Amino acid sequence: MTFPVTVDRDEDGVWIVECPSIPGCVSQGSTKAKALENIREAIKLCLEVRSERGMPLTVETCQVEVKA
């Protein structure tokens, strides 16, 4: 399975990665590569927990246009 993720860097230089289609699925790392490795594990664990609890595995995401 493939999931889109957002990648950002905080003021301390830590890489923050989030999977918008899985609420609360966030991870981090000292390098971008480590953060992406960590989000892969976080996604697996989040999917397991959501499945065990009978929750939908993902939520719908979409893009909206905003005119400036």
N, C-alpha and C positions, 0 to 999 in steps of 0.2 A: 504494500500500500504506500502511496505517496501523499504527503501532506504539505501544504504551503506553511512556511514559518516566517515570522518577522525576525530580523536581526538588528540589534541596536547596541550601542556602547554607552555605558553610563559615565558620569563625571569622574569616576575612579578608574576608568579604563576596562572595567569588567564587561564582557560580552553577555548580553541578555537576549535569549531566544524564546519566542512564544509561538504556540500553535493555535491560531485563532479559531479553528474549527473544533477544538476540544477545550471547553471552558476550564480555566485554571491550570492549563498545561504550560508551565513556564520553567525554564532552566537557565543556567548561566555557566560561564567558564572564563578562565584567565586568557584564553586565546579563542579566536573565532572557531577554529577547528575543534577545540575541546567543548565549546558551547554547543556546537552542532552534534557532536558525539553524545553529549549529555541529553539533548532534547530527544534524540532517538530513543534513549532509554526511558525518558519521562513519558513519551508518547505511548510506548508499550505498556508501561505501568498504569497510565491513566485509562487506556482502553480496557485493561484487565479489570480495574476497579469499577468502571462504568458498566461493564458487562455483568460483573458479579452482583451489582446493585439493580440490575434491570433497567438501567438508564440508556437513552439513545447514545450510541458511540460518539457521534459527532453532531454538531449543530450546523445549520445552513449558514454559509458566508456568501457574500456577494460584493460587488463593487458598485458604488454610486458616483455619479458625476456631480461635481460641485462647480458652479460657474463663479469665477472670481470677479 
